[in-house]
Amino acid sequence: MLTRSLVPALRRRITVVARQYSIEDRYKEKLLQKAKAEGVESIEELKKRLADQIEEKKKELNKIDPLRELEQHLNAGSRIHTNKEHKTTKMSNKSNEKSGNVLPKDKPYKTLDDYLKLDKIKDLSKQEVEFLWRAKWSNRDDSLVAVVPYVKTFQGMYKYAVKNPLFVLPLPRENAADGNKADKDSVPVELQYVQWQFAGPNTVHCLITSLAEYKLHQDFAKPHTTIQFHLDLANDKDMVLMNGQVESDSNVSLQDAQLLLLNVQRFYGAMGSETSIAKERIQLLEDFNKGSQNFDINKLIQLAQSMEN
């Protein structure tokens, strides 16, 4: 569930993201003409030259609240719905039934015990548990599966996820409708909306949908990728079991989901938070959730595409 304290941050971030991407894409030719008229060669140079005017216009626009209805939905307790919560996810439910991945009737989410019986694996070695876990998903070609070290990796990511449960991540798209292409060498991206949900004491979900889908359907947005982390063995075996699924009817491939998951880990500090670039990523994450004016979409894309950790 989204808390009310996050509403201003989410509203500000979605507004800024939507404006920056849709305007630049829709009016690219006119902006280039304006740039030439101002004696510069690119839209970025035009921005720099007109920085003061742009800042004044931003202040004027910020007085308008184009997402008031969204705020009302969020204040009422909106969320990205999981597979059983809305009729638009009926196809996903059918695919889950085929794989045996249906929710028990007596609880709203699946736990590790629904996949591997805890009383049968608790005395096994870490290597044996990992083998069984990977074997569980070996016949699924739409699954994400991993065994995450608890102390070294998951603890840090969990800490930042609790404080910053919302984020956006860029996904490279050759023909992105909601994208950015500042120059001929850049790759257009489609922004993805990330939301963490803490389903139970040992179960954490990370849901990802496109920002366009979220803007269109709001609290009924359908996640294209659902990731579950199971902490049942974290203390005893220092391992968190992860499984995820990419919806077959989405335009996101397994490779796309793997890239998004990699960046979820990097921006949430799973790979460390001490290097300068790791600190920049975490700062952007925190700026987004606070609704800070320092949140920079171009910086987000740059850090997401960088190979440094």
C-alpha positions as CSV (number, residue, x, y, z in Angstrom):
1,M,0.0,0.0,0.0
2,L,1.2,3.5,-0.7
3,T,1.3,5.7,2.3
4,R,-0.1,9.3,2.2
5,S,3.4,10.7,2.9
6,L,4.6,9.4,-0.4
7,V,1.8,11.1,-2.5
8,P,3.5,14.4,-3.1
9,A,6.8,12.7,-4.1
10,L,5.0,10.3,-6.5
11,R,2.9,13.1,-8.0
12,R,5.9,15.3,-8.5
13,R,8.0,12.6,-10.0
14,I,5.3,11.4,-12.5
15,T,4.5,14.9,-13.5
16,V,8.2,15.8,-14.2
17,V,8.9,12.5,-16.0
18,A,5.8,12.7,-18.2
19,R,6.4,16.3,-19.1
20,Q,10.1,15.9,-19.9
21,Y,9.7,12.9,-22.1
22,S,6.4,13.6,-23.9
23,I,7.3,17.3,-24.7
24,E,10.8,16.6,-26.0
25,D,9.6,13.7,-28.2
26,R,6.5,15.4,-29.5
27,Y,8.1,18.7,-30.3
28,K,11.6,17.6,-31.2
29,E,11.5,19.1,-34.7
30,K,10.2,22.5,-33.4
31,L,12.8,22.5,-30.6
32,L,15.6,21.8,-33.2
33,Q,14.3,24.7,-35.3
34,K,14.3,26.9,-32.2
35,A,17.8,25.8,-31.4
36,K,19.1,26.8,-34.8
37,A,17.3,30.1,-34.5
38,E,19.2,30.7,-31.3
39,G,22.5,29.8,-32.9
40,V,23.0,26.4,-31.2
41,E,23.1,22.9,-32.7
42,S,21.2,20.7,-30.2
43,I,18.2,20.7,-27.8
44,E,20.6,20.2,-24.9
45,E,22.5,23.4,-25.9
46,L,19.2,25.2,-26.2
47,K,18.2,24.1,-22.7
48,K,21.4,25.6,-21.3
49,R,21.0,28.9,-23.1
50,L,17.3,29.2,-22.0
51,A,17.9,27.7,-18.5
52,D,16.6,30.8,-16.7
53,Q,13.4,31.0,-18.8
54,I,12.8,27.3,-18.4
55,E,13.2,27.5,-14.6
56,E,10.6,30.4,-14.4
57,K,8.2,28.4,-16.6
58,K,8.6,25.3,-14.3
59,K,7.7,27.4,-11.3
60,E,4.6,28.7,-13.1
61,L,3.6,25.1,-14.1
62,N,4.1,23.7,-10.6
63,K,1.3,25.9,-9.4
64,I,-1.0,23.7,-11.4
65,D,-1.9,20.2,-10.1
66,P,-2.7,18.0,-13.2
67,L,-2.7,14.9,-11.1
68,R,-5.2,15.8,-8.4
69,E,-7.3,12.8,-9.3
70,L,-4.3,10.5,-8.9
71,E,-3.6,11.9,-5.5
72,Q,-7.2,11.2,-4.5
73,H,-6.7,7.6,-5.6
74,L,-3.5,7.3,-3.6
75,N,-5.0,8.8,-0.5
76,A,-7.7,6.2,-0.7
77,G,-5.0,3.5,-0.6
78,S,-4.2,2.7,-4.2
79,R,-1.6,0.2,-5.4
80,I,-0.4,-1.7,-8.3
81,H,-2.8,-4.7,-8.3
82,T,-1.4,-8.2,-8.2
83,N,-2.7,-11.0,-10.5
84,K,-5.9,-11.8,-8.7
85,E,-7.1,-8.3,-8.0
86,H,-8.5,-7.1,-11.3
87,K,-10.1,-8.4,-14.4
88,T,-7.3,-7.1,-16.7
89,T,-5.1,-9.8,-15.2
90,K,-7.3,-12.7,-16.2
91,M,-4.8,-14.0,-18.8
92,S,-2.0,-14.0,-16.2
93,N,-4.2,-16.1,-13.9
94,K,-4.7,-18.6,-16.5
95,S,-1.0,-18.9,-17.2
96,N,-0.4,-19.2,-13.5
97,E,-2.9,-22.1,-13.3
98,K,-1.1,-23.9,-16.0
99,S,2.2,-23.7,-14.1
100,G,0.6,-24.5,-10.7
101,N,1.4,-21.0,-9.5
102,V,-2.0,-20.1,-8.0
103,L,-2.6,-18.5,-4.7
104,P,-3.9,-20.6,-1.8
105,K,-7.5,-19.7,-1.0
106,D,-6.7,-19.0,2.7
107,K,-4.1,-16.3,2.2
108,P,-3.4,-13.4,-0.2
109,Y,0.1,-14.3,-1.2
110,K,2.4,-17.3,-1.6
111,T,5.2,-18.1,0.9
112,L,8.3,-20.2,0.5
113,D,6.4,-23.1,2.1
114,D,4.1,-23.2,-0.9
115,Y,7.0,-23.9,-3.1
116,L,9.4,-26.0,-0.9
117,K,8.1,-27.5,2.4
118,L,10.1,-25.8,5.1
119,D,10.0,-28.7,7.5
120,K,11.7,-30.8,4.8
121,I,14.4,-28.4,3.7
122,K,15.4,-26.7,7.0
123,D,18.0,-29.4,7.9
124,L,19.5,-29.5,4.4
125,S,22.7,-27.7,3.5
126,K,22.7,-24.4,1.6
127,Q,24.0,-26.2,-1.5
128,E,21.1,-28.7,-1.3
129,V,18.5,-26.0,-0.8
130,E,19.8,-24.0,-3.7
131,F,19.8,-27.1,-6.0
132,L,16.2,-27.8,-5.1
133,W,15.2,-24.2,-5.6
134,R,16.7,-23.9,-9.0
135,A,15.3,-27.2,-10.0
136,K,11.9,-26.1,-9.0
137,W,11.9,-23.5,-11.8
138,S,14.1,-25.2,-14.4
139,N,11.3,-26.0,-16.8
140,R,9.9,-22.4,-16.8
141,D,11.2,-20.2,-19.6
142,D,9.5,-17.1,-18.2
143,S,11.0,-17.2,-14.7
144,L,13.6,-15.3,-12.8
145,V,15.3,-17.3,-10.1
146,A,18.2,-16.6,-7.7
147,V,19.7,-17.3,-4.3
148,V,20.7,-14.0,-2.7
149,P,23.2,-13.8,0.2
150,Y,21.2,-12.2,3.1
151,V,23.9,-10.3,5.0
152,K,26.1,-9.3,2.1
153,T,23.4,-8.4,-0.4
154,F,19.8,-8.5,0.6
155,Q,20.0,-6.6,4.0
156,G,21.3,-3.5,2.3
157,M,18.7,-3.6,-0.4
158,Y,15.9,-4.2,2.1
159,K,17.0,-1.2,4.1
160,Y,16.7,1.1,1.2
161,A,13.5,-0.5,-0.1
162,V,11.6,0.1,3.2
163,K,12.5,3.8,3.1
164,N,12.1,4.2,-0.7
165,P,9.4,1.8,-1.9
166,L,8.8,3.6,-5.2
167,F,11.1,4.3,-8.2
168,V,11.4,4.6,-11.9
169,L,14.0,2.8,-14.1
170,P,14.8,3.3,-17.8
171,L,14.5,0.3,-20.2
172,P,16.2,0.7,-23.6
173,R,13.7,0.7,-26.5
174,E,14.6,1.1,-30.1
175,N,11.1,2.6,-30.8
176,A,10.1,4.0,-27.5
177,A,7.0,6.1,-27.6
178,D,7.7,7.5,-24.1
179,G,11.4,8.0,-24.5
180,N,14.3,10.2,-24.8
181,K,16.7,10.7,-27.7
182,A,18.7,13.8,-27.1
183,D,21.2,13.1,-29.9
184,K,21.8,10.7,-32.7
185,D,24.0,8.4,-30.6
186,S,21.6,8.0,-27.6
187,V,19.2,5.1,-27.2
188,P,15.5,5.8,-26.6
189,V,14.2,4.4,-23.3
190,E,10.8,3.6,-21.8
191,L,10.4,4.3,-18.2
192,Q,9.4,1.5,-15.8
193,Y,7.6,2.1,-12.5
194,V,8.9,0.0,-9.5
195,Q,7.0,-0.6,-6.3
196,W,8.0,-2.7,-3.3
197,Q,5.3,-4.4,-1.2
198,F,6.1,-6.1,2.2
199,A,3.5,-8.8,2.0
200,G,4.5,-10.7,5.2
201,P,7.2,-11.1,7.8
202,N,9.2,-13.3,5.4
203,T,7.8,-12.3,2.0
204,V,8.7,-9.2,0.0
205,H,7.4,-8.4,-3.5
206,C,8.9,-6.1,-6.1
207,L,6.4,-5.2,-8.8
208,I,7.4,-3.5,-12.1
209,T,5.1,-2.0,-14.7
210,S,5.6,0.6,-17.4
211,L,5.1,4.2,-16.4
212,A,2.7,4.5,-19.3
213,E,0.7,1.6,-18.0
214,Y,0.6,3.2,-14.5
215,K,-0.4,6.6,-15.9
216,L,-3.2,5.0,-17.9
217,H,-4.6,2.6,-15.3
218,Q,-3.3,4.0,-12.0
219,D,-4.2,1.8,-9.1
220,F,-5.3,-1.0,-11.6
221,A,-2.0,-1.0,-13.5
222,K,-0.9,-4.5,-14.3
223,P,2.7,-5.5,-13.4
224,H,4.6,-7.1,-16.3
225,T,7.2,-8.5,-13.9
226,T,6.6,-9.7,-10.3
227,I,9.5,-10.7,-8.1
228,Q,9.2,-12.4,-4.7
229,F,11.9,-12.6,-2.1
230,H,11.6,-15.3,0.7
231,L,13.4,-14.6,3.9
232,D,12.5,-17.8,5.8
233,L,16.1,-19.1,5.7
234,A,17.9,-15.8,6.0
235,N,19.0,-16.1,9.6
236,D,19.8,-19.8,9.7
237,K,21.4,-20.2,6.3
238,D,22.2,-16.6,5.2
239,M,20.2,-17.0,2.0
240,V,17.2,-15.4,0.5
241,L,15.4,-17.3,-2.2
242,M,14.1,-15.3,-5.1
243,N,11.6,-16.2,-7.9
244,G,10.0,-13.9,-10.4
245,Q,7.7,-14.1,-13.4
246,V,7.4,-12.1,-16.6
247,E,3.9,-12.0,-18.0
248,S,3.7,-13.7,-21.4
249,D,1.2,-11.1,-22.8
250,S,3.5,-8.1,-22.0
251,N,6.0,-6.5,-24.4
252,V,8.8,-7.2,-21.9
253,S,11.2,-10.0,-22.5
254,L,13.0,-12.1,-19.9
255,Q,16.2,-10.3,-20.8
256,D,14.5,-6.9,-20.3
257,A,13.3,-8.1,-16.9
258,Q,16.8,-9.3,-16.0
259,L,18.2,-5.9,-16.9
260,L,15.6,-4.2,-14.8
261,L,16.3,-6.5,-11.9
262,L,20.0,-5.7,-12.2
263,N,19.3,-2.0,-11.9
264,V,16.9,-2.5,-9.0
265,Q,19.8,-4.1,-7.2
266,R,22.3,-1.4,-8.1
267,F,20.0,1.6,-7.2
268,Y,18.9,-0.1,-4.0
269,G,22.5,-0.7,-2.8
270,A,22.6,-4.5,-3.1
271,M,26.0,-4.3,-4.7
272,G,27.4,-1.9,-2.1
273,S,26.9,1.7,-1.3
274,E,30.4,2.9,-0.7
275,T,31.7,3.8,-4.2
276,S,31.0,7.2,-5.6
277,I,28.7,5.9,-8.4
278,A,26.8,3.7,-5.9
279,K,26.2,6.8,-3.7
280,E,25.0,8.7,-6.7
281,R,22.4,6.0,-7.5
282,I,21.2,5.8,-4.0
283,Q,21.0,9.6,-3.8
284,L,18.7,9.6,-6.9
285,L,16.6,7.0,-5.3
286,E,16.1,9.0,-2.2
287,D,15.6,12.3,-4.2
288,F,12.8,10.6,-6.1
289,N,11.0,9.4,-3.0
290,K,11.4,12.8,-1.2
291,G,10.1,14.7,-4.2
292,S,13.4,16.6,-4.4
293,Q,14.0,19.0,-7.3
294,N,17.5,17.4,-7.5
295,F,16.0,14.3,-9.1
296,D,17.4,14.3,-12.7
297,I,16.0,12.0,-15.4
298,N,19.1,12.3,-17.6
299,K,21.3,11.4,-14.6
300,L,19.1,8.4,-14.0
301,I,19.5,7.2,-17.5
302,Q,23.3,7.7,-17.4
303,L,23.7,5.8,-14.1
304,A,21.4,3.0,-15.3
305,Q,23.5,2.5,-18.4
306,S,26.9,2.8,-16.7
307,M,28.7,-0.5,-16.2
308,E,30.4,0.8,-13.0
309,N,29.2,-0.4,-9.6
